[in-house]
Amino acid sequence: MLAYIVRRIAYTLPIMFGVALVCFALVHLAPGDPLVSILPPDASVDLQQQLRTLYGFDRSYPEQFASWIWRALQGDLGTSIATGRAVTGEVLTAVGNTLRLACVATFIGFLFGSLFGFVAGYFRNSWADRLASFVSVIGVSVPHYWLGMVLVIIFAAQLNWLPATGAGPSGSGDWAWDWEHLKHLVLPALTMSVIPMGIISRTVRALVAETLEQEFVVGLRAKGLTDFGVFKHVVKNVAPTALAVMGLQLGYLLGGSILIETVFSWPGTGFLLNSAIFQRDLPLLQGTILVLAMFFVLLNLLVDIVQSTLDPRISRA
Amino acid sequence: MDIAVDASKVPAPIDAQGPGYWGSVWRRFRTNSVAMVAAAVVLLLILLALFGPFITPADPYKASMLSRLKPIGTEGHLLGTDELGRDMLSRLIVGARLSLFMGIVPVLAAFAIGSALGILAGYAGGAINTVIMRTIDVFYAFPSVLLAIALSGTLGAGIFNALLSLTIVFIPQIARVAESVTTQVRSRDYVEAARASGAGAFTIVRVHVLGNVLGPIFVYATSLIAVSMILASGLSFLGLGVKPPEPEWGLMLNTLRTAIYTQPWIAALPGLMIFVTSMSFNMLSDGLRTAMDVKQ
């Protein structure tokens, strides 16, 4: 068990290094001068040189990478070129906003996804199965940014029930768990929940069907266990994988929320990435991608470790 | 495509009267009505992409300030007009070409490169496997939407950069599948037998490995087309893909966002096209998987 966890961490460390390297390389692949967005066209050579030294762009790539990593490990991701504020603070605020959205969406998706999956897996080839499978195909096929637009059209533009954009009433700075704020969360969270819902429902359906076919289920039934008793055993067998898929989906949503955040003007990481890209704010871009990717890697690690404690067969393999 | 060529490499069935591998795949596929409908829709979309520009009722580029955002069913504009007064029906038809191109090409490119890398890693094993697969793990460690947007965001907007970014996103996914299938096939008895009878590595891969691994990899790749369609249009939706005034569904969705309060259903049309396309590809891929009996 412990050996498995150590092995899993040892495997993750080089990947984290690789991810950091890719984030760094990505930004330096970008064509053009990184300071072009803040330098006035008639800036003197002196000023250009000064700024380049200030941001460290005058040093060699390995040197820049090493100092970037060193500072990142201490929680300093540099200074945004466009706003002059610390990248770490901006990213953390945005991650908080996105995490809130993604957690609610994953929860909704998991709830309905497992419901559909169980019904479909239990009553295979019935109309309920076909309906559930159809819903899950829709879930994985729908362009979520379009679904967001359609929900805005119906519930904001036509019915006027819910706000179309933003993360709270205008003027309110911080998030609060009251209806004034929550109603801003409804549409983006519903839109986002469709993705994990489709995937979780597919996974759960396959797992339930597979479990029901196993001999121990026949044995339990022969022993005279009630349907509910058998159901508890099925849940026990399905839960580790379903929870693992849910964990991974949370990571995907966190990294993939940019399109939905754009539709709803949600002030999260997607919004931050978008402005970093269009303002060519390299430190901000680098920092946001690094934080999101690292979060995903760590989430993967956590999911694997939790799964191995729930299902000891994994660590023995 | 590659698959059609591979049919000849599949060993002839013992029963010479039998339908053969592809014959039986087709027989199973044919009885799946959902997959057949999806295949018909995909065929129709491909025909639209090929011949769309010849059947449009109006010029898809011709703007008219006087007839902006006309509702659906307007005389001469069956599906209304967009924010610059261009005929929606014509733009949706012509848009099929770029949209499908942007969705399918990255998967094809990644299928070629990813299979090659995965088969090489799986067959060679050892240090070659470690180098290839650990590098791929790094790219696999990024959520795909994040990687696609980060890459095309730094490379800059444009069709080529978007295609390149999406290809890079799909290579690790395909290579992982290719590597695992190849590793399985490599340890089979017939590969062992071929090696014992003195066949070279290249011959073994060409004759015994390719024919057995390309099918499952191909099925997996087809399931990525739906994802690719959504991502490619998503890049254009963000302004990172196709540039105006080219008709592409994701870009049209973006420029029509301003119209959701005035002509909401026109604004939603391009997204409906992306939805229908990606759903058809998903169902087609599911049907293929069942018909070819690939387990994943």
Contacts between the chains, C-beta under 8 A, distances in Angstrom:
chain1	res1	chain2	res2	distance
A	14	B	134	6.9
A	15	B	134	7.8
A	15	B	137	5.6
A	15	B	138	5.8
A	15	B	141	5.3
A	18	B	134	7.6
A	18	B	135	7.5
A	18	B	137	7.5
A	18	B	138	3.3
A	18	B	141	7.4
A	19	B	138	5.9
A	19	B	141	5.3
A	19	B	142	7.0
A	21	B	138	7.7
A	22	B	138	6.1
A	22	B	139	7.1
A	22	B	142	7.5
A	26	B	150	6.0
A	26	B	151	6.8
A	26	B	154	5.4
A	27	B	154	6.0
A	29	B	154	6.0
A	29	B	155	7.1
A	30	B	154	4.2
A	30	B	155	7.2
A	30	B	156	7.7
A	31	B	155	7.6
A	31	B	156	6.5
A	137	B	279	6.3
A	137	B	282	5.7
A	137	B	283	6.4
A	137	B	286	7.6
A	138	B	279	6.9
A	140	B	226	7.1
A	140	B	282	6.3
A	141	B	226	5.6
A	141	B	230	7.8
A	141	B	275	6.5
A	141	B	278	4.5
A	141	B	279	3.8
A	141	B	281	8.0
A	141	B	282	4.9
A	142	B	275	5.4
A	142	B	278	7.6
A	142	B	279	7.6
A	143	B	229	8.0
A	143	B	230	4.7
A	143	B	233	6.2
A	143	B	234	6.8
A	143	B	250	7.9
A	143	B	271	5.7
A	143	B	274	4.6
A	143	B	275	5.9
A	143	B	278	6.8
A	144	B	230	7.7
A	145	B	234	6.1
A	145	B	237	5.7
A	145	B	253	7.4
A	145	B	271	7.7
A	146	B	253	6.2
A	146	B	268	7.1
A	146	B	270	8.0
A	146	B	271	2.9
A	146	B	272	7.6
A	146	B	274	6.4
A	146	B	275	6.4
A	147	B	271	7.9
A	149	B	253	7.1
A	149	B	257	6.8
A	149	B	260	6.5
A	149	B	267	6.9
A	149	B	268	6.4
A	149	B	271	6.4
A	150	B	268	5.5
A	150	B	271	7.2
A	152	B	260	6.3
A	153	B	260	5.3
A	153	B	264	4.1
A	153	B	265	7.8
A	153	B	267	7.2
A	153	B	268	6.3
A	157	B	260	5.6
A	157	B	261	5.2
A	157	B	264	5.8
A	158	B	264	7.0
A	251	B	143	6.2
A	252	B	143	4.8
A	252	B	144	7.6
A	252	B	145	7.4
A	254	B	143	7.2
A	255	B	142	7.1
A	255	B	143	3.0
A	255	B	145	6.1
A	255	B	146	3.5
A	256	B	143	5.4
A	256	B	144	7.3
A	256	B	145	3.3
A	256	B	146	6.3
A	258	B	145	6.7
A	258	B	146	7.6
A	258	B	149	5.6
A	258	B	238	7.2
A	259	B	145	7.2
A	259	B	234	5.0
A	259	B	237	6.6
A	259	B	238	6.8
A	262	B	237	7.7
A	262	B	238	6.4
A	263	B	257	7.9
A	273	B	149	6.5
A	273	B	150	7.5
A	273	B	153	7.2
A	274	B	238	6.9
A	276	B	153	7.8
A	277	B	149	7.5
A	277	B	153	3.6
A	277	B	154	7.5
A	277	B	240	7.4
A	278	B	239	7.7
A	285	B	150	7.4
A	285	B	153	7.1
A	285	B	154	7.0
A	289	B	146	6.7
A	289	B	150	5.0
A	292	B	143	7.2
A	292	B	146	5.6
A	293	B	141	6.5
A	293	B	142	5.1
A	293	B	143	7.6
A	293	B	146	6.8
A	296	B	141	6.6
A	296	B	142	6.9
A	296	B	143	5.4
A	296	B	146	7.8
A	297	B	141	5.0
A	300	B	141	7.4
